[in-house]
Amino acid sequence: MRRRELLKYLSMLPAGGFITPYVDGNRLLWLDKERRGRELFKELGVRTFINAAGTYTAMTGSLMRPEVLEAINYSATDFCMLDELQDKVGEKIASLVHAESAVVTAGCFSAMTLGLAGILTGLDEEKAIQLPHLMGTDMKSEVICQKGHEIVYTHALKNTGCKIVMVETREELEQTINERTALMFFLNVQADKGSIMHEEWVSIAKKHGVPTMIDIAADVPPVSNLWKFHEMGFDLVCVSGGKAIRGPQSAGLLMGKKNFIQAARLHMPPRGFNIGRGMKVNKEEILGMYVALEKFINLDHQQEWNLQQAQIDLIATAAQAVEGVTTEVKVPPLGNVTPTLYIHWNAEKVKISGKELQQRLRNGTPSIEVGGAEDTSLILTAWMLKPGQEKVVAKRLREELSTAV
Ligand SMILES: *Cc1c(COP(=O)(O)O)cnc(C)c1O
């Protein structure tokens, strides 16, 4: 956190209040005095680390910004009606992302399940009660997806009871659409692995009157992806809250057409006759998500990019200083769009495997996680680094690479 921002926070504190800010790296937490300093990770013996990998669920995603933690702590001290909060926050979020409507879900995966559940049932409670058992009902039961778009997360769609039907070509798609087709699903991050691109997918769906959904879970930045797909005509757009947006890791957004979002709400808590009762988001997460989104949209994205680029350059320069090491920066075009550093080395000169180097960085002090390792290469990103941690990563990498020469 910048000093200027910190001062702003300090000035907002009630004089002599119980709450004091606790600054740790770029985290700022509001905690009472007695609790401040309780180091739970240490108490439990849980390893923490510098994240030079990215927004991985296994690594707990991303770190929430101070404003988000503030919203969470603020909302923890009062009750409100869950539906009223979702209504009001949903309206604000919808206007931020240029959608008709929006709702905070328990992640992108749950947004996919709930969005499809709403499409299947509309506002019919009797139908909602029947899910995921579609057989013998008059509900639709098939989702069409391009073969190149199938990843583990399509399970979110199967949770409704639907089956996924794969297609490869436009002809196949048009033959596959039938009266059981509930949805045409598109996975943005693998758009280039299918033969039908976004606009064509939407136009075929519209021609046949089939709803469309796009998964853009990890595909911001660019920030414009938050509105681009509504404008393109997708009925529902699903995104993760706890990746680059840095909201709660257990939150996400379902955005799009009002009738579908309303229907999706039928499957969400506080209602409990549905498949979504376990996908609860509480008031803290809802408000945390809202504030994270607002903050993310208003960021100076060019400045964020330049910062990541500079951090990556510093790490690359340190690694390259070791003889036999070369580096390359690539930017994935569709998702996880951040400067991504590939460090390669000549196995004759630098005698260490990628996996071993990864392990040494993990076991070192401080512990560092990288994004991947091959025989003679390592992948890392800077977007989850706190300012200054790039220096530590650069130093540790150079040490380990030089030791292996
Ligand atoms: C991360 C991810 C998901 C799941 O998102 P959560 O917010 O963790 O539920 C779904 N689809 C894709 C492509 C993802 O990368």
The ligand as an ORCA input file, in Angstrom:
! r2SCAN-3c Opt
* xyz 0 1
  C     -10.997    -20.569    -12.279
  C     -11.919    -21.008    -13.358
  C     -13.223    -21.440    -13.072
  C     -13.730    -21.592    -11.668
  O     -13.829    -20.357    -11.060
  P     -14.094    -20.186     -9.484
  O     -14.277    -18.711     -9.356
  O     -12.900    -20.710     -8.773
  O     -15.331    -20.953     -9.170
  C     -14.056    -21.746    -14.127
  N     -13.624    -21.674    -15.407
  C     -12.367    -21.302    -15.717
  C     -11.952    -21.222    -17.144
  C     -11.465    -20.961    -14.699
  O     -10.230    -20.570    -14.995
*
